[in-house]
């Protein structure tokens, strides 16, 4: 009987040993699999971080190259505007006169709107209203931009930058009313293109027979004002390009907000 019990115990031990070994193997495989999954997840995260750093570095490098290119073009155009040829001289003489054109237009546009509306000239009032709305949108964008971006004008390059950083009285360009640190972007050019584009897009929406003539005349005048800002040395080329884009976008939006047909038509 004792011999039989010993044999049974031995057989039970032989069966238990493989099962324990299998359990140990399963636990080991599970741990290895978990470690492998963690390692794979970690390497994937590391690859994403590396790709993000590379993308960020590449974007910054592209932005720096673009900024250097823009500044180089701005400087070249500024030098050309000072060239002593007759055409440049004529533009420099015309520039101070063109300075006041957008100023007068900005003041007159809302007055024209009120006067035409009072007289019952609904179509003219609608043109003036679109232009006034475009000016409001454009000035909102320009005031916000000038608050955060202080760019020195070409005429203000001789102003000591440390005096501006110290918070002292802001210098102005010699013989001018403009601040030397408010170059970006040109509000004169923006206003000219806002009025021109508002009139252009409004004429197109109204299907005016003289829409092309309005567009040609208005955009030519706005371009002349923008060029004058460069030749007066109040703005860089990029200042007036951005201003033209903002003014055109403001004019387009104001025309879309207006009814397609004026009241009383």
C-alpha positions in Angstrom: 0.0 0.0 0.0 2.8 2.4 0.9 4.5 1.6 -2.4 1.3 2.4 -4.3 1.0 5.8 -2.5 4.6 6.6 -3.3 4.0 5.9 -7.0 0.9 8.0 -7.1 2.8 10.9 -5.5 5.6 10.6 -7.9 3.2 10.6 -10.9 1.5 13.7 -9.5 4.8 15.5 -9.2 5.8 14.6 -12.7 2.5 16.1 -14.0 2.8 19.2 -11.9 6.3 20.0 -13.0 5.5 20.4 -16.7 2.4 22.5 -15.8 4.5 24.8 -13.5 7.0 25.0 -16.3 4.3 25.9 -18.7 2.9 28.6 -16.4 6.4 30.1 -15.9 6.9 30.1 -19.7 3.5 31.8 -20.3 4.3 34.5 -17.7 7.7 35.0 -19.3 6.2 35.3 -22.8 3.6 37.7 -21.5 6.2 39.9 -19.9 8.4 39.8 -23.0 5.4 40.7 -25.2 4.4 43.6 -22.8 8.0 44.8 -22.9 8.1 44.6 -26.6 4.8 46.5 -26.9 6.1 49.2 -24.6 9.4 49.4 -26.6 7.5 49.7 -29.9 5.2 52.4 -28.5 8.2 54.3 -27.1 10.1 54.1 -30.4 7.0 55.3 -32.3 6.6 58.2 -29.9 10.3 59.0 -30.3 9.9 58.9 -34.1 7.0 61.3 -33.9 8.9 63.7 -31.7 11.9 63.6 -34.0 9.7 64.2 -37.1 8.0 67.1 -35.2 11.3 68.7 -34.4 12.5 68.3 -38.0 9.3 69.8 -39.3 9.5 72.7 -36.9 13.2 73.4 -37.7 12.5 73.2 -41.4 9.5 75.6 -41.1 11.6 78.1 -39.2 14.4 77.9 -41.7 12.0 78.4 -44.6 10.4 81.4 -42.8 13.9 82.9 -42.2 14.9 82.5 -45.8 11.6 84.1 -46.9 12.0 87.0 -44.5 15.6 87.6 -45.8 14.3 87.5 -49.4 11.5 90.0 -48.6 13.9 92.4 -46.8 16.4 92.2 -49.6 13.7 93.0 -52.2 12.4 95.8 -50.0 15.9 97.3 -49.7 16.5 97.1 -53.5 13.2 98.8 -54.3 14.0 101.5 -51.7 17.3 102.2 -53.3 15.7 102.4 -56.8 13.1 104.9 -55.4 16.1 107.2 -54.6 17.6 107.0 -58.1 18.2 110.4 -59.6 16.5 109.6 -62.9 13.6 111.9 -64.2 10.9 109.4 -63.6 11.8 108.7 -60.0 12.2 112.4 -59.5 8.7 113.0 -60.8 7.2 110.3 -58.6 9.0 111.8 -55.5 7.5 115.2 -56.3 4.0 113.6 -56.8 4.2 111.5 -53.6 3.4 114.3 -51.0 0.3 115.3 -53.0 -0.8 111.6 -53.2 -0.4 111.5 -49.4 -3.6 113.5 -48.9 -5.8 111.7 -51.5 -6.7 108.8 -49.2 -7.1 111.1 -46.3 -9.7 113.2 -48.1 -11.4 110.1 -49.4 -11.7 108.5 -46.0 -13.3 111.7 -44.6 -15.6 112.2 -47.6 -16.9 108.7 -48.1 -19.2 108.5 -45.1 -20.4 112.1 -45.8 -21.2 111.1 -49.3 -23.1 108.1 -48.0 -25.2 110.2 -45.7 -25.9 112.9 -48.3 -26.8 110.5 -51.1 -29.1 108.5 -48.8 -30.8 111.7 -47.7 -31.3 112.8 -51.3 -32.8 109.4 -52.2 -29.9 108.4 -54.6 -29.9 104.8 -53.3 -27.4 103.5 -55.8 -24.8 106.1 -55.0 -25.5 105.7 -51.3 -24.9 101.9 -51.6 -21.6 102.5 -53.3 -20.6 104.9 -50.5 -21.8 102.5 -47.8 -19.8 99.7 -49.3 -16.7 101.9 -49.4 -17.3 103.0 -45.8 -17.7 99.4 -44.6 -14.5 98.4 -46.4 -12.6 101.2 -44.8 -13.9 100.2 -41.3 -12.8 96.6 -41.8 -9.4 97.7 -43.2 -8.7 100.1 -40.4 -9.6 97.5 -37.8 -7.0 95.1 -39.3 -4.4 97.8 -39.7 -4.8 99.2 -36.2 -4.5 95.7 -34.7 -1.4 95.0 -36.8 0.4 98.2 -36.0 -0.3 97.6 -32.3 1.7 94.4 -32.3 4.2 95.0 -35.2 6.6 98.0 -34.9 8.5 98.2 -38.2 10.8 101.2 -38.9 9.9 103.2 -42.0 12.6 103.8 -44.7 12.5 107.5 -43.6 13.0 106.5 -40.0 16.1 104.3 -40.4 18.3 107.0 -38.8 16.2 107.0 -35.6 18.0 105.4 -32.7 16.2 102.1 -31.9 17.3 102.1 -28.2 15.3 105.3 -27.7 12.2 103.5 -28.9 12.9 100.5 -26.8 13.3 102.7 -23.7 9.8 104.0 -24.2 10.7 107.6 -24.9 8.8 109.9 -27.1 8.3 108.3 -30.5 10.2 110.0 -33.3 8.7 111.0 -36.5 10.1 111.1 -40.0 11.7 114.4 -40.8 9.2 116.9 -42.2 6.3 114.5 -41.9 3.4 113.7 -39.6 3.9 109.9 -39.6 5.5 107.9 -36.9 8.8 106.4 -37.8 8.0 103.0 -36.2 4.6 102.4 -37.9 5.6 101.1 -41.3 3.7 97.8 -41.5 1.3 98.1 -43.2 0.4 101.1 -45.2 -3.0 102.5 -44.2 -2.9 105.0 -47.1 -2.6 102.1 -49.6 -5.1 100.0 -47.7 -7.7 102.8 -47.8 -7.1 103.4 -51.5 -7.6 99.7 -52.4 -10.5 99.3 -50.0 -12.5 102.1 -51.7 -11.4 101.0 -55.2 -12.2 97.3 -54.6 -15.5 98.1 -52.9 -16.6 100.2 -55.9 -15.3 97.5 -58.3 -17.1 94.6 -56.7 -20.2 96.6 -56.1 -20.4 97.5 -59.8 -20.0 93.9 -60.7 -22.7 92.8 -58.3 -25.0 95.5 -59.7 -24.1 94.4 -63.3 -23.3 98.0 -64.1 -22.6 98.6 -67.8 -19.5 100.6 -66.9 -18.2 98.1 -64.3 -14.9 97.6 -66.3 -14.3 101.3 -66.5 -14.9 101.7 -62.8 -12.5 98.9 -62.0 -9.8 100.2 -64.3 -10.0 103.8 -63.0 -10.3 102.8 -59.3 -7.5 100.3 -59.3 -5.2 102.5 -61.3 -5.7 105.3 -58.8 -5.1 102.9 -55.8 -1.9 101.6 -57.4 -0.7 105.2 -57.9 -1.3 105.9 -54.2 0.6 102.7 -53.2 3.6 103.6 -55.4 3.7 107.1 -54.0 4.0 105.6 -50.4 7.3 104.0 -51.5 8.6 107.1 -53.3 7.8 109.2 -50.3 10.0 106.8 -48.3 7.2 106.1 -45.8 6.8 102.5 -46.6 8.6 99.4 -47.9 7.4 97.4 -50.9 6.0 94.6 -48.7 4.1 97.2 -46.6 2.1 98.3 -49.6 1.7 94.8 -51.1 0.1 93.6 -47.8 -2.0 96.8 -47.6 -3.3 96.2 -51.1 -4.3 92.7 -50.2 -6.1 93.7 -47.0 -7.8 96.6 -48.8 -9.0 94.4 -51.6 -10.3 91.7 -49.2 -12.1 94.4 -47.2 -13.7 95.8 -50.3 -14.8 92.4 -51.5 -16.3 91.5 -48.2 -18.2 94.8 -47.9 -19.6 94.3 -51.4 -20.8 90.9 -50.5 -22.5 92.2 -47.4 -24.5 94.8 -49.4 -27.7 93.8 -51.2 -27.4 93.0 -54.9 -29.8 95.7 -55.8 -30.0 99.0 -54.2 -33.3 100.1 -52.6 -35.6 101.9 -54.9 -34.1 100.3 -58.1 
